[in-house]
Amino acid sequence: MLITTEPALVFLGKLLHEANAPEYVSVRIEQAEGSGPCKMKISRQETGDMQFRHHGRTVLVLDKQTGDSLDEETLDVEQTEKGNRLVLR
């Protein structure tokens, strides 16, 4: 199962707040075709999604296939010159 750090959950919550996203949407990470890079988007939660919550709100969802492919990966925040960004390690 994907490991999410507290800073990553805070980052996602802030992203949703700044986007004025309604409670029924979250950030979704999807695996690109094949074994390509992952992509992120704002999406409705779907039945069967893995859900990651922060302060009572679902901030991240993954479908089963993506969750399986990210097994034992860690979602974290990395500081860059342009600001913080999410990274998978």
C-alpha positions in Angstrom: 0.0 0.0 0.0 1.2 3.5 -0.8 2.7 5.3 2.2 1.8 8.9 2.5 3.7 11.3 4.7 2.0 13.9 6.9 3.6 16.8 4.8 2.1 15.1 1.6 -1.4 14.9 3.1 -1.1 18.6 4.2 0.1 19.6 0.7 -2.9 17.8 -0.9 -5.4 19.3 1.6 -4.0 22.8 0.8 -4.2 22.2 -2.9 -7.9 21.2 -2.7 -8.6 24.1 -0.4 -6.9 26.6 -2.8 -8.9 25.1 -5.7 -12.2 25.6 -3.7 -12.8 21.9 -4.5 -16.0 20.5 -3.1 -15.8 17.8 -0.4 -16.8 15.0 -2.9 -13.6 15.4 -5.0 -10.0 14.6 -4.2 -6.7 14.4 -5.9 -6.4 11.2 -7.9 -3.1 9.7 -8.9 -3.3 7.4 -11.9 -0.7 5.2 -13.5 0.0 6.1 -17.2 -0.3 3.5 -19.8 2.1 0.6 -19.3 4.7 1.5 -16.7 4.9 5.1 -17.6 4.9 8.0 -15.1 2.0 8.7 -12.8 -0.3 11.7 -13.4 -2.4 13.7 -10.9 -5.8 15.2 -11.4 -8.8 16.4 -9.4 -11.5 13.7 -9.5 -14.6 12.4 -7.9 -14.1 9.5 -5.5 -15.3 6.2 -7.0 -16.4 3.0 -5.4 -13.4 0.8 -4.7 -10.9 3.6 -4.5 -8.2 3.5 -1.9 -8.7 6.7 0.2 -6.3 8.7 2.2 -7.8 11.2 4.6 -6.5 14.3 6.4 -8.5 16.1 9.1 -11.7 14.3 8.1 -11.4 14.9 4.4 -10.4 12.5 1.7 -7.5 14.2 0.0 -6.1 11.4 -2.2 -7.7 8.5 -4.0 -6.2 5.7 -6.1 -7.8 3.0 -8.1 -6.8 -0.6 -7.3 -4.4 -0.9 -10.3 -2.6 2.3 -9.4 -2.6 1.3 -5.7 -1.0 -2.0 -6.5 1.6 -0.5 -8.8 2.6 2.0 -6.1 2.8 -0.7 -3.4 5.6 0.2 -0.9 6.2 3.6 -2.6 6.1 6.7 -0.4 4.4 10.0 -1.4 6.2 12.9 0.1 6.9 16.6 -0.4 10.2 17.9 -1.7 11.3 21.5 -1.5 12.6 23.1 -4.7 13.6 26.6 -5.8 10.1 27.0 -7.3 8.3 25.8 -4.1 7.1 22.4 -2.8 6.2 19.5 -5.0 5.0 16.0 -4.5 7.4 13.2 -5.1 7.2 9.4 -5.1 10.2 7.6 -3.5 
